[in-house]
Amino acid sequence: MAADDAITASEPTAKPPCVRSIRVGELTDVLAKGLDDFWAMPTHVVFVSLMYPVVGFVLGVATLGHHPVSDLYPLAAGFPLIGPFAAIGLYELSRRRELGLDTSWKHAFDVVYSKSLGSIVILSLLLTVIFIVWLAVARAVYVANFGYQEVTSLTTFARDILTTPRGHNVIVEGNAIGLLFAVLAFSLSVVSFPLLLDRNVGAAAAALTSVRVVLRNPITMAFWGLIVACSLAAGFLAFFFGLALVMPVLGHSTWHLYRKVVEPDLSPRPQYHPRPELRRYAADFPAVLFSPRHPKNGHRNTNS
């Protein structure tokens, strides 16, 4: 793969990324650019995005088959907590289109070449922990009101939740606590993953920059969070498969949101150069395992 086909990454610096203020009205432009990216590469983007409805459907079936029905709503409501990481391939496709690079679907997985890969993994694990804790807390809220008696019927569960005082308590308490988890995850991740794809600033700096964006633009980011929540809810209501359409537009739009709220780094940044594939000979086995090998072009690889 050519150097331009790899994700660029800067070395960590002492100066944190600068954030900008944006108006609520600018979110229209963000969504328009995200939609334009989607129309420019719809087929393979939808293909890549099929993982979202498939995962959602599997979670739903697993809940109905092996877990309490009461866990179905927390699973669906908690999906946005890990959504920013799940959409990282979409951010990369928008980044590549912006640079005029090839945007075939395979490049959605070029994150494995990023020098920020370790930071991306750390942040994704953090979001996963938040998601798991949310599920545990949601379960505790249900048990506190209904006890440990399991409900296996959706009809019975819906009646208990919607028509009883205990059910109303679950709705109010669960959604209030869920909002706190959503604000936490949103603040840490709204622009952190696009930032790490663009610049190798480290997980802590990326998360802090994301929080600073939210604090500087509280109203605008609240509107953006509402747009994301309503869009994902519509995708779930369409039997999860609406996510195959919603997620690409939101993912591409998030990249353009990042571009609006974080000042670009204009300083030169080194690019990642994957090592050329090495030629192997059967006759050299097993000595080849313990000696330097040469690229197929006959020259030693000097990339570090």
Secondary structure, 3 states (H helix, E strand, C coil): CCHHHCCECCCCCCCCCCECCCCCCHHHHHHHHHHHHHHHCHHHHHHHHCHHHHHHHHHHHHHHHHCCHHHHHHHHHHHHHHHHHHCHHHHHHHHHHHHCCCCCHHHHHHHHHCCCHHHHHHHHHHHHHHHHHHHHHHHHHHHHHHCCCCCCCHHHHHHHHHHCHHHHHHHHHHHHHHHHHHHHHHHHHCCHHHHHHHCCCCHHHHHHHHHHHHHHCHHHHHHHHHHHHHHHHHHHHCCCCCHHHHHHHHHHHHHHHHHHHECCCCCCCCECCCCCCECCCHHHCCHHHHCCCCECCCCCCCCC
